[in-house]
Amino acid sequence: MDRNTTGPLTPDEAKARLRGIAGNMGPVAWIREKPRESLGMALLAGMMAGNITRTNEAMANSLISLLLNTPR
């Protein structure tokens, strides 16, 4: 944190400072800083989700039938 302030901050200054710090946190900031890495992660996650979806289709159908109380 910046500790070079000479006195206490006003509420408006504190809000502006907090918004500035909060804007640099979270996934959006990481995506802006590293667009290639985030694209690679998204592609990898999509490929993994596609493979998992095919292998667990029977389990998903069973779960849906249990939730809807309908026989398969």
Stockholm file with secondary structure:
# STOCKHOLM 1.0

chainA/1-72         MDRNTTGPLTPDEAKARLRGIAGNMGPVAWIREKPRESLGMALLAGMMAGNITRTNEAMANSLISLLLNTPR
#=GR chainA/1-72 SS CCCCCSSCCCHHHHHHHHHHHHHTSSHHHHHHHCHHHHHHHHHHHHHHHHHHHHHTHHHHHHHHHHHHTCCC
#=GC SS_cons        CCCCCSSCCCHHHHHHHHHHHHHTSSHHHHHHHCHHHHHHHHHHHHHHHHHHHHHTHHHHHHHHHHHHTCCC
//
